[in-house]
Amino acid sequence: MKKMIKVENLYHSYNNDDNYAVNDVSFEIRKGEIFGFLGPSGAGKSTTQNILVGLLQLQRGEVEVAGYDIKHIKNKMFNKIGMSFEQSNVYGKMTGLENLEFYRKLFDVETREPMELIRMVGLDGKENIKAGEYSKGMKHRLTFARSMINNPEIWFLDEPTTGLDPAIAANIKDIIRQENEKGVTVFLTTHNMHIADELCDRVAFIVDGKIRLIDSPKKLKLEYGEKLVDVEYFREGELVKDSFSTVAGGGKDRLVDVIRNHEIQTMHTKEATLEEIFISVTGRGLV
């Protein structure tokens, strides 16, 4: 399958010394994949992303994006990528609509209608208000909408749901799924394990500039997550809560015994969360 992003032995130091923000990072992203780059603040996520989109100069390593070697970036590459920054950088003196109308003129390819994008992110009715008067969440949605205007083949999303209320965040996730179904490749940087678990085909765990592992959320849960069943049941008239392992010790036999001999109130299978697996693998939290 076609590789949309290829990174080999990437290093980056902000002080041009051996203190690397990104330390020997290698990975590939296939066409049509949602790839999550996961780690705490300062792990090297944004540094890697900024190198891939040309905001930081490549110091050491090999990087290809959309078939272009970023040592020799061509303007045509920017027609193929979209970027939604965590920190919104819209023009405050322009309206929301004017921001998108201005931005679409920067591309040499067919662009989407600004009002279509404004409606998608729920800013219709606010398009003629100056962006400087927008709330933080509205600016974030405008930045997200802007990243789609050139119909990118590769879509870089940095914390796309940060600061958004649950309903709007759910809408943003739906848009990401819809665009991915059209074949758009997504590079998602986040410390939010829930959105990564919901959306990503594969994830990379990065800590202190180094990738610890790369795999699908499902495989990680199978490999690292203990399989449990949480049960609430009545014993001698009292409601009891218990957890039973389906793989260790006599958990299965004890579970069968409870089912046969007691009135079950609730029963739920339980698997490790991606955040729990991240902490287990890296020894680090996400803060």
C-alpha positions as CSV (number, residue, x, y, z in Angstrom):
1,M,0.0,0.0,0.0
2,K,1.2,3.5,-0.8
3,K,3.1,5.3,1.9
4,M,1.9,8.9,2.5
5,I,4.5,9.7,5.2
6,K,7.9,8.0,5.7
7,V,10.2,9.0,8.6
8,E,13.6,7.4,9.2
9,N,16.0,8.2,12.0
10,L,14.6,11.7,12.7
11,Y,16.5,13.8,15.2
12,H,15.9,17.4,16.3
13,S,17.6,19.6,18.9
14,Y,16.5,23.1,19.6
15,N,19.9,24.0,21.0
16,N,21.9,22.2,18.3
17,D,23.4,19.9,21.0
18,D,22.8,16.3,22.1
19,N,19.6,17.3,24.0
20,Y,17.2,15.9,21.5
21,A,13.5,16.9,21.5
22,V,13.1,14.1,18.9
23,N,15.5,11.2,19.2
24,D,15.9,8.6,16.4
25,V,12.2,8.5,15.5
26,S,11.1,6.2,12.6
27,F,7.6,5.4,11.3
28,E,5.5,5.1,8.2
29,I,1.9,6.0,7.5
30,R,-0.2,4.3,4.8
31,K,-2.6,5.9,2.5
32,G,-6.1,6.2,4.1
33,E,-4.8,5.5,7.6
34,I,-5.6,7.5,10.8
35,F,-2.3,7.4,12.7
36,G,-2.2,8.7,16.3
37,F,1.0,10.2,17.7
38,L,0.4,10.0,21.4
39,G,2.2,11.4,24.4
40,P,2.4,13.9,27.2
41,S,3.2,17.6,26.7
42,G,6.9,18.0,25.8
43,A,7.2,14.4,24.4
44,G,8.1,15.5,20.9
45,K,4.7,15.3,19.2
46,S,4.5,18.9,17.9
47,T,8.2,19.0,17.0
48,T,7.8,16.0,14.8
49,Q,4.6,17.4,13.2
50,N,6.2,20.8,12.6
51,I,9.1,19.1,10.8
52,L,6.7,17.1,8.6
53,V,4.8,20.2,7.5
54,G,7.9,22.4,6.9
55,L,7.6,24.7,9.9
56,L,10.8,23.4,11.4
57,Q,13.9,22.7,9.3
58,L,15.0,19.1,9.0
59,Q,18.3,18.7,10.9
60,R,19.0,15.0,10.7
61,G,17.1,12.0,9.2
62,E,15.0,11.2,6.1
63,V,11.4,12.4,5.8
64,E,9.0,12.1,2.9
65,V,5.5,13.6,2.9
66,A,3.1,13.0,0.0
67,G,6.0,11.8,-2.1
68,Y,8.1,14.9,-1.5
69,D,11.5,14.9,0.3
70,I,11.2,17.7,2.8
71,K,14.9,18.5,2.4
72,H,13.8,20.1,-0.8
73,I,10.2,21.2,-0.1
74,K,8.2,22.1,-3.2
75,N,5.2,24.5,-3.0
76,K,3.1,21.8,-4.6
77,M,3.4,19.8,-1.4
78,F,1.3,22.3,0.4
79,N,-1.6,21.8,-2.0
80,K,-1.7,18.2,-0.7
81,I,-1.6,18.8,3.1
82,G,-4.0,20.5,5.6
83,M,-3.0,21.6,9.1
84,S,-5.2,22.3,12.1
85,F,-3.1,23.8,14.9
86,E,-3.9,23.4,18.6
87,Q,-3.3,27.1,19.0
88,S,-5.6,28.9,16.6
89,N,-3.9,31.4,14.3
90,V,-6.8,33.0,12.4
91,Y,-6.9,36.7,11.4
92,G,-8.8,38.6,14.1
93,K,-9.7,41.6,12.0
94,M,-11.3,39.4,9.3
95,T,-14.7,37.7,9.7
96,G,-14.8,34.0,9.8
97,L,-15.9,33.9,6.1
98,E,-13.2,36.4,5.1
99,N,-10.6,34.2,6.7
100,L,-11.6,31.2,4.6
101,E,-12.0,33.2,1.4
102,F,-8.5,34.6,1.9
103,Y,-6.9,31.3,2.7
104,R,-8.4,29.5,-0.3
105,K,-6.6,31.9,-2.6
106,L,-3.2,30.6,-1.4
107,F,-3.7,27.2,-3.2
108,D,-3.3,26.2,-6.8
109,V,-5.9,23.4,-6.6
110,E,-9.7,23.4,-6.5
111,T,-10.9,24.4,-3.0
112,R,-14.1,23.9,-1.1
113,E,-16.8,26.5,-0.6
114,P,-16.1,28.4,2.7
115,M,-19.8,28.4,3.7
116,E,-19.9,24.6,3.3
117,L,-17.1,24.3,5.9
118,I,-18.6,26.9,8.2
119,R,-21.8,25.0,8.3
120,M,-19.9,21.7,8.9
121,V,-18.3,23.0,12.1
122,G,-21.4,24.8,13.4
123,L,-20.3,28.4,12.8
124,D,-23.2,29.3,10.4
125,G,-24.8,32.5,11.6
126,K,-21.4,33.6,12.9
127,E,-19.6,33.9,9.6
128,N,-19.8,37.6,9.3
129,I,-18.5,38.3,12.8
130,K,-14.8,39.2,13.1
131,A,-12.8,36.3,14.2
132,G,-11.2,38.4,17.0
133,E,-14.6,38.4,18.7
134,Y,-14.9,34.6,18.5
135,S,-14.6,32.5,21.6
136,K,-11.5,30.2,21.9
137,G,-13.6,27.2,20.9
138,M,-15.0,29.1,17.8
139,K,-11.5,30.1,16.7
140,H,-10.5,26.5,17.1
141,R,-13.4,25.3,14.9
142,L,-12.5,28.0,12.3
143,T,-8.9,26.8,12.2
144,F,-10.2,23.2,11.8
145,A,-12.5,24.2,8.9
146,R,-9.6,26.1,7.3
147,S,-7.5,23.0,7.3
148,M,-10.0,21.3,4.9
149,I,-10.3,24.0,2.3
150,N,-7.8,22.6,-0.2
151,N,-9.2,19.0,0.0
152,P,-5.9,17.7,1.5
153,E,-4.6,14.2,0.9
154,I,-2.8,14.3,4.2
155,W,-4.5,16.0,7.2
156,F,-2.4,17.0,10.2
157,L,-4.6,17.5,13.3
158,D,-3.1,18.8,16.5
159,E,-5.5,18.2,19.5
160,P,-8.6,18.7,17.3
161,T,-11.1,18.5,20.1
162,T,-9.3,20.5,22.8
163,G,-11.5,23.0,24.6
164,L,-14.7,22.0,22.9
165,D,-17.9,20.9,24.6
166,P,-18.8,17.2,24.2
167,A,-21.5,17.8,21.4
168,I,-19.1,19.9,19.3
169,A,-16.2,17.5,19.9
170,A,-18.5,14.6,18.7
171,N,-19.2,16.5,15.6
172,I,-15.5,17.1,14.9
173,K,-14.8,13.4,15.3
174,D,-17.6,12.6,12.9
175,I,-16.1,15.0,10.3
176,I,-12.7,13.3,10.7
177,R,-14.3,9.9,10.1
178,Q,-16.2,11.2,7.1
179,E,-13.1,12.7,5.5
180,N,-11.1,9.6,6.2
181,E,-13.7,7.5,4.5
182,K,-13.1,9.5,1.4
183,G,-9.4,8.4,1.5
184,V,-7.8,11.2,3.4
185,T,-4.8,10.2,5.5
186,V,-4.8,11.6,9.0
187,F,-1.8,12.3,11.3
188,L,-3.3,13.0,14.7
189,T,-1.2,14.4,17.5
190,T,-2.8,14.3,21.0
191,H,-2.5,13.4,24.6
192,N,-6.2,12.5,24.6
193,M,-6.3,8.7,24.6
194,H,-10.1,8.6,24.2
195,I,-10.1,10.3,20.8
196,A,-7.2,8.2,19.7
197,D,-8.9,5.0,20.8
198,E,-12.1,6.0,18.9
199,L,-10.5,7.1,15.7
200,C,-7.0,5.6,15.1
201,D,-6.1,2.6,13.0
202,R,-2.6,2.6,14.6
203,V,-1.0,4.7,17.4
204,A,2.6,5.5,18.3
205,F,3.5,6.1,22.0
206,I,6.2,8.8,22.2
207,V,7.9,9.8,25.5
208,D,11.0,12.0,25.9
209,G,11.4,12.2,22.1
210,K,11.5,8.5,21.6
211,I,8.8,6.2,20.2
212,R,8.2,3.3,22.6
213,L,5.8,1.2,20.4
214,I,3.5,1.4,17.4
215,D,0.4,-0.8,17.0
216,S,-3.3,-0.8,16.7
217,P,-5.4,0.1,19.8
218,K,-7.1,-3.3,19.5
219,K,-3.8,-5.3,19.4
220,L,-2.5,-3.2,22.3
221,K,-5.5,-4.1,24.4
222,L,-5.2,-7.7,23.6
223,E,-1.5,-7.8,24.4
224,Y,-1.4,-5.6,27.5
225,G,-4.9,-5.5,28.8
226,E,-6.2,-7.9,31.4
227,K,-9.6,-9.3,30.4
228,L,-12.1,-8.8,33.2
229,V,-15.8,-9.1,33.8
230,D,-17.4,-6.8,36.4
231,V,-20.4,-8.3,38.1
232,E,-23.0,-6.9,40.5
233,Y,-25.0,-9.7,42.2
234,F,-27.0,-10.4,45.3
235,R,-25.5,-12.5,48.0
236,E,-27.5,-13.2,51.2
237,G,-29.7,-10.2,50.3
238,E,-26.8,-7.8,49.9
239,L,-25.6,-6.3,46.6
240,V,-22.0,-7.3,45.9
241,K,-19.6,-6.0,43.3
242,D,-16.8,-8.2,42.1
243,S,-14.4,-8.5,39.1
244,F,-13.4,-11.8,37.6
245,S,-10.5,-12.5,35.3
246,T,-11.3,-14.6,32.2
247,V,-7.7,-15.7,31.7
248,A,-6.0,-15.9,35.1
249,G,-6.4,-18.4,37.9
250,G,-9.9,-19.7,38.6
251,G,-11.7,-16.6,37.5
252,K,-13.8,-18.4,34.9
253,D,-14.9,-21.0,37.4
254,R,-15.8,-18.4,40.1
255,L,-17.8,-16.4,37.5
256,V,-19.8,-19.5,36.4
257,D,-20.5,-20.2,40.1
258,V,-21.8,-16.7,40.7
259,I,-24.0,-16.9,37.6
260,R,-25.5,-20.3,38.6
261,N,-26.1,-19.5,42.3
262,H,-26.8,-15.8,42.6
263,E,-29.2,-13.2,41.1
264,I,-27.2,-11.0,38.7
265,Q,-27.9,-7.3,38.8
266,T,-25.4,-6.1,36.1
267,M,-22.5,-7.7,34.2
268,H,-20.0,-5.9,32.0
269,T,-16.8,-6.9,30.2
270,K,-13.9,-4.7,31.0
271,E,-10.7,-4.0,29.0
272,A,-7.7,-1.8,29.7
273,T,-8.0,1.7,28.4
274,L,-5.4,3.1,26.0
275,E,-4.3,5.4,28.8
276,E,-3.7,2.6,31.2
277,I,-1.7,0.7,28.5
278,F,0.3,3.9,27.8
279,I,1.3,4.2,31.5
280,S,2.1,0.5,31.7
281,V,4.3,0.6,28.6
282,T,6.1,3.9,29.2
283,G,5.9,4.3,33.0
284,R,4.6,7.8,32.4
285,G,1.3,9.6,32.7
286,L,-0.1,11.9,30.1
287,V,0.3,15.2,32.0
